[in-house]
Amino acid sequence: MASIDDVYKKFGIAAEAAQLLETELSTLLLGIRGLEQGWHISPDPKAGQKVLAEIDSQTLGAVLKRLRETVQFDDQISEKLASALRARNRLMHGFYERHNFKMQADEGRDAVVADLEILHAKLFAAWQLAGVMSHLVVQAVVDQQAKHEPGPA
């Protein structure tokens, strides 16, 4: 049976996954913007800082919208990201309010932990997916740099 500490621990683990996802998607969007602008060939730190500040000021939903404007996702990826957004919003907006009375009983806390495990799984899977996408952008940058580096003399 789950204790109140188990609930708080699992909430923290799920919240960490949500933040990791937000960070990875923000990094992905910044990387795409940098690749589009050629910052890997001709760095522009001020422009990069401005774009990063804009991204950091946005909600996860807004970051996903901007990504969808730039990257075409297949239905499976779109659904995984949308599911993660819903999971993040359920976690961060009113989670304890919805589970208020369940927290008072052993069986209720077990149900709360089970809900948190589902939310965590969705967030973690989306974070892993975002990591793969970020890796692809990094690889594109490396490939572009290799094209612009002078060869051996």
N, C-alpha and C positions, 0 to 999 in steps of 0.2 A: 504494500500500500504506500502510495506516495505521500510524503510529508510536505508541509508548506515550503520547506527549503528545497525540496525536489522540484516543486513548481517554479520557484524563483530561479533556480539553477537552469532549468530547461528553457525558461523564458529568456534568460541571458544568452544562452547558446543560440537560440533562434534569432534573437536581436543581433547577435554578432554576424550571423549568416546574412541577415538583411543589410547590414552595413558593408560587409564584404562585397555583396552584390552591387550595392550603390556605388561603391568605390571602383569596382571593376568596370561597370558600365560607363562611369564618368571617364575613366582612363581610356576606355575603348573609343568613346566619342572624341576625346581630346586627340588621341592618336590618329583617328580618321581625319579630323580637321587639320592636323599637322601634316599628314601625308598629302591632303588636297592642296595645302598652301606651300608645300615644298620646304617646310622648316627643317627637314633632315638634310637638305642640300644647302639652304640659305637660312640659318637660324634667325628667328625673330622673337626674342624672349618677351618683349612687351606685348606683342600680339598674342603669344601663347598664354601669358598671365591673364590677359583680358578674357580670352576664351575660357580658360579654366575658372575664373571668377564667375562668369556667366553660367557655366555648367554647375558649379558648386551651389549656386543660388537657386537651382531648380529642384523640383520634387522628382522623385523616381519616375513618376508617370510622365513628366515633361521630358526627362532625359530619354526615356523609351520612345516618346513621340519623335524627338529629334533624330534618334537613331533610325527609326522607321522611314524618316524622310531622306536618309542618306543610304541606308542599307536595305536591300530587299531580303526579307526573311521568308522561309517557307512556312507552311501552316503549322508544322510541328514546333518549330522554334518560336514562332509568334505565340502559340498557345502556352508554351513553357514560360516565356517571359511574362505574358499576361497573368498566368496563374501565380507566378512569383509576386507580381505587383499586388494582386488580390490578397495573397498570403501576408505580405508585408503590411498592407493597410489593415487587415484584420488584427495583426499582431500589435501594431502601434496605435491604433485608434479604437479604444474601448474594450480591449481584450479582458481586462480584469472586471470591468463593469458587466460584461456579458456572462462572466463566470463567477460572479460575486458569491452566490449562495453555494455553489458547488465546492468552493474552497473550504467550507466549514466541515465537510465530511470526507472520510477516507475514500469512499467510492467516487465522490465528486472530484477529489484531487486526482485520482487515477484518470478520470475522463479529461480533466484539464491537461494533464501531462500528455495523454494520447493526442489531444488536439494540437498541442505544441510540437509534438513529434512530426505530425503531418505537415504543419507549417514550416518547420525546420527542413524537412526533406525537400519541399518545393523550393525553398529559398536556396538551399545548398546545391541542388541540381542546377538551378538557373545560374548560380555563381560559377559553377564548374563550366557551364556552357559559355558564359561570358569570358571566362579565362581562355578558353579555346579560341574564341573570336579575337581576343586581344593578342594572343600569340600569332594569329594569322596576320594581323596588322603589323606587328613587330617584324614578322618575316618579310612582308611587303616593303617595309622601310629598309631592311637590310638588303633586299634585292635591288631596290632603287639606288641605294648608296653604292652598291657594287658597280652599277652601270655608269655612275658618274665619277668613280675613282679612276685616276690615271693608271694605266697598265704599267708593267715593268719596262724600263728603258732599255 
